Amino acid sequence: MSRITLTKTIVNKAAHIAFLTTGPGKAHALKEVLKGAYNPDLYPSQEIKPVSGDLHWFVDEAAAALLK
């Protein structure tokens, strides 16, 4: 089986990065990633910080329920 691995270094050099997060089961994790303490061992998405590109989060109401 072939695969491609994209490391955070490569992803952070992308022009556009998007996360898609849906459902009530993701509400706590989304809140921690966006508003909580920096803990990339638990939430690797916190290490995604584009060098010069755009970062977009696409979330539904259920996933965003704990955000204020």
C-alpha positions as CSV (number, residue, x, y, z in Angstrom):
1,M,0.0,0.0,0.0
2,S,1.3,3.4,-0.9
3,R,0.9,6.5,1.2
4,I,2.1,10.1,1.6
5,T,2.9,11.5,5.0
6,L,2.5,15.3,5.4
7,T,4.5,16.6,8.4
8,K,3.5,19.7,10.3
9,T,6.5,21.4,8.6
10,I,5.1,20.8,5.2
11,V,1.5,21.5,6.1
12,N,2.5,24.8,7.7
13,K,4.0,25.9,4.3
14,A,0.8,25.4,2.5
15,A,-1.1,28.3,1.0
16,H,-4.4,27.2,2.4
17,I,-5.1,24.8,5.3
18,A,-8.6,23.7,6.3
19,F,-10.0,21.7,9.2
20,L,-13.5,20.3,9.1
21,T,-15.0,19.5,12.5
22,T,-18.5,18.2,13.0
23,G,-20.8,16.8,15.7
24,P,-21.2,17.1,19.4
25,G,-18.5,14.6,20.1
26,K,-15.9,17.1,18.9
27,A,-17.1,20.1,20.9
28,H,-14.8,19.6,23.8
29,A,-11.7,18.9,21.7
30,L,-12.4,21.9,19.4
31,K,-12.7,24.2,22.5
32,E,-9.4,22.9,23.9
33,V,-7.6,23.3,20.5
34,L,-8.8,26.8,20.0
35,K,-9.1,28.2,23.5
36,G,-7.3,25.8,25.8
37,A,-3.7,25.5,26.9
38,Y,-1.1,24.6,24.3
39,N,-0.9,20.8,24.4
40,P,0.2,19.4,21.0
41,D,0.8,15.9,22.4
42,L,-3.0,15.7,23.0
43,Y,-4.1,18.0,20.2
44,P,-1.6,17.9,17.3
45,S,-3.7,20.4,15.3
46,Q,-2.4,23.1,17.6
47,E,0.9,22.8,15.8
48,I,-0.6,23.9,12.5
49,K,0.3,27.5,12.2
50,P,0.8,28.6,8.6
51,V,4.0,30.5,7.8
52,S,2.3,32.7,5.2
53,G,-0.9,30.9,4.2
54,D,-4.5,30.9,5.4
55,L,-5.9,28.6,8.1
56,H,-9.7,28.0,8.1
57,W,-11.9,26.0,10.5
58,F,-15.2,24.8,9.1
59,V,-17.4,23.7,12.0
60,D,-21.1,22.9,12.5
61,E,-23.2,24.3,15.4
62,A,-22.8,21.1,17.4
63,A,-19.0,21.1,17.3
64,A,-18.9,24.9,18.1
65,A,-21.4,24.5,21.0
66,L,-18.8,25.1,23.7
67,L,-17.2,28.1,22.0
68,K,-18.2,31.6,23.1
